[in-house]
């Protein structure tokens, strides 16, 4: 039986988060010479998403919808701050920001057809118009394409988190928490395993922390965690839950790698800003931008409750 909105499940998850946080603090005290700041930011993300989950499960789901909309806004804002732009490029950013409440409105009214095509079809087609009018052709492709890519990741990708709660009120909060926990757990295990076991770096020029050893450990840990979480947070059977965990691990890895390369490309030669962005919203939601749409469409295809 799914217990995704019961107080007992919230208490169990709260206890688990407290245990992980305590272990993280102890690890930091035992090894003060190692930098675990990125893991600390991930744990803070867990607490934030747990708070959003509580709002959805115990109060009004609209509150969590607004919280996720704010998360998309700040992630997109940080992304735009990395792009080298001229004054006349800012108008296109304004239109990108205005698309955020519209995208979440489609989610609020449960219009799946418009939710799924609004950004990748209509916004992509008409977003260049403000840039075309009396602004010349210089830098047009870079301005438009970089804006579209930011919308795709930070708004369209993350908005799938919100759609779970509208599409399936009975299971939505649990599915969101299932997705977030497995995504963040995969990132943390990957990073810790890379620190202690990693020898073969995947893309050292973009993210030296990503190693093949860390990838394998993260994959196995995520699949194992899915075995435990599936009966409590989802309506899935054990087999489907484990497959979902594997997909979340794979897509989360590609999301983290993609955003790392993206930041390196946009901030090439600016190492100080690159280090500062390790504590940003982008570094906390990079994997979720990939895992959210993959998990939603995988679930929607095989289950008729969505």
Secondary structure by P-SEA (a helix, b strand, c coil): ccccccaaaaaaaaaaaaaaaaaaaaaaaacccccaaaaaaaaaaaaaaaaaaaaaacccaaaaaaaaaaaaaaaaaaaaaaccccccaaaaaaaaaaaaaaaaaaaaacccccccccccccccccccccccccccccaaaaaaaaaaaaaaccccccaaaaaaaaaccccaaaaaaaaaaaaaaaaaaaaaaaaccccccccccccccccaaaaaaaaaaaaaaaaaaccccccccaaaaaaaaaaaaaaaaaaaaaaaaaaaaaacccaaaaaaacccccccccccccaaaaaaaaaaaccccc
